[in-house]
């Protein structure tokens, strides 16, 4: 039983490696080669963070009450699963963030006779504490019935045929044991379109709380850097704020919560399906100030038809804008396989610049723009900041509060002072000795700008 590092296409891997090569030339990395830093990055990206973080709904109840309710809910879950309660506490610098310490990896689990194969997305979710939902099950032997103990594997290369009854011999990874809630026949032969939990994980390789439908009106599972992002924007009650790429709505709802549900938050995303997720999350928290529209944010300034159901927004409409940009997502954890091609990787920086340019137009003089990604490449992070400062002479880079991540990498043309203003959460420098909730995160990047005129 082994844990596997993230695998990338060779040309994409070379781009990531090049990020560290430039750092070495400028003296930023002296104790390890670019190859070892890349290897370390891929290792940690293949593993889930050692901590689960959740954001508290500060508008609903006092923090102490929410913490007590969460402790009770998770204690009941642990009792049902016959495991020790998880340690949890409030983050010392991010007061609406709860940190839960996960456990694992447990590599000595005894395998069951019956194997179930799930798709890659499902398998990665299991590594972060989720149960197996029926939609993620790809294969199971005909002998699997409800209440059977099964070993769960994830298909790493997308090779498993849906409904396979024979033992899958392709590239797979063990993620733990569980108890089937439904039998194979119900999964693959039912005409009712079953959904919900298919396998309740009882012996996962990585043990983390299952947070599906746990206090949805009071808690929202969210990676720490994403929570930090909302605080860096620093939204104020009564302001008008734009979230340009809002789905699934975690940051949108956080912004509205920090505004105490007073003011106006406009949430844009491309499709009605994505906007529906934002609306659901807002409804769960009782937030009323969010306006949701589907459409292309790059055209938000142009005409009403571009934003379904919403007005065209004139320039200088918003006090603050958050652009959590579409990106290559090479900071997501865990991830065992990424098939992205070089052409796709390079397309993100171009798309981000179009969105960024529109954001600058829409921002009021004196307004704040926060740009973020969940990737690790220099081109989509420090490179974009350098481009923005060179392109828009009415933008300045601001310091961030809180500043929990590391500083930016050299090589993109930013001064040392500007590299200290951006915030990079970088798994490539993670070790077993420096693991903490602040370091053991997904890969993420935040930059904060002000429009001076």
Secondary structure, 3 states (H helix, E strand, C coil): CCCCCCECCHHHHHHHHHHHHHHHHCCCCCCCCHHHHHHHHHHHHCCCCCEEEEEECCCCCCHHHHHHHHHHHHHHHHHHHCCCCCCEEECCCCCCEEEEECEECCCCCCCCCCEEEECHHHHHHHHCCCCEEHHHEEEECCCCCCCCEEEEEEECCCCCCCCECCCCCCCEEEEEEEEECCCHHHHHHCCCCCCCEEEEEEEECEECCCCCCCCCCCEEECCHHHHHHHHHHCCCCCCEEEECCCCCCHHHHHHHHHCCCCCEEEEEECCHHHHHHHHHHHHHCCCCCEEEEEECHHHCCCCHHHEECCCCCCCCCEEEEEEECCCCCCCCCCCCECCCCHHHHHHHHHHHHHHHHHHHHHEEEEEEEEEEECCCCCCCCHHHHHHHHHHCCCEEECCCCCCCCECCCCCCCCCHHHHHHCEEECHHHCCCCCCCCCCCCCCEEEEEEEECC
